[in-house]
Amino acid sequence: MIEFLNTVVDQFLRNSLLELTAVVFAIVYLVLAVRENILCWYAAGISTSFFLFIFWDVNLYMESGLQVYYLAMAVFGWYQWRRANDGSTSLQVSMWSGLQHVIALTLIALLTFVSGYLLNSGTDAQLPYLDSFTTWASVVTTFMVARKVLENWIYWLVIDAISIYLYMDRELYFTAMLFVVYIVIIIFGWLSWSKSYHQKMKTT
């Protein structure tokens, strides 16, 4: 325990400001996403910009590359949600079919194997298969958030649980604690979006 606390303090002194700023905006993003507030995409963009450099610095190259995708999806998500708010279209919480989930999970598995193998054989990447899995699963799940697919919260639960181990291994303790908070917020996200979905079903 003493060694763990010393490591946390040491990390705080070295790079806490950057990581803590990213963590704060990441939490703001998820809380606003739970509330279906379009401002969540602004917070996502800020948090992602910081995490891009943080992950690259600790050799989590897939996670770092993922942040570039997150930036693009922040713009895409903002555009999708804004169109709905403007009344030009209707973007409501929906559910995917079983076939859509099979396709998504198969795609994640294949991409994880390919990129994990390439990273493991050709780079100094750490935990390449776990890094690849959380990255590709996050790619799919972020798209689900942008399209307001209810089951995104289940996907995030699995991704975030694995991510906690990944970040602890890289001594990114603040980021690991962020994902513990994420798991708690995920429960509220599922309940909130589920309520919206069932309300929609009653009116159709």
URBEL-V248799 format. One line per field, one symbol per residue. ss: DSSP state (h for helix, s for strand, l for the rest). phi: phi as a letter, one per 20 degrees, with the letter a starting at -180 (. if undefined). psi: psi as a letter, one per 40 degrees, with the letter a starting at -180 (. if undefined). A space follows every 10 residues. Layout:
ss = ???
phi = ???
psi = ???
This chain:
ss = lhhhhhhhhh hhhhhhhhhh hhhhhhhhhh hhhhlllllh hhhhhhhhhh hhhhhhhlll hhhhhhhhhh hhhhhhhhhh hhhhhhllll lllslllhhh hhhhhhhhhh hhhhhhhhhh hhlllllhhh hhhhhhhhhh hhhhhhllsl lhhhhhhhhh hhhhhhhhhl llhhhhhhhh hhhhhhhhhh hhhhhhhhhh hhhl
phi = .fffffffff fgfebfffff fffffffggf fffgeleffg ffffffgfgf fgfffffdme fffffgfffg fffffffgff ffgfffnfbc ddfccefgff ffffffffff ffffffffff eccegelgff gfffffffgf ffffffeleg fgffgfgfgf fffgfgfffe mefffffgff fgfffgffff ffffffffff ffed
psi = dddddddddd ddddfddddd dddddddddd ddddefhded dddddddddd dddddddefg dddddddddd dddddddddd dddddeeeih hihiiiiddd dddddddddd dddddddddd eeifihfddd dddddddddd ddddddefhd eddddddddd ddddddddde fgdddddddd dddddddddd dddddddddd dde.
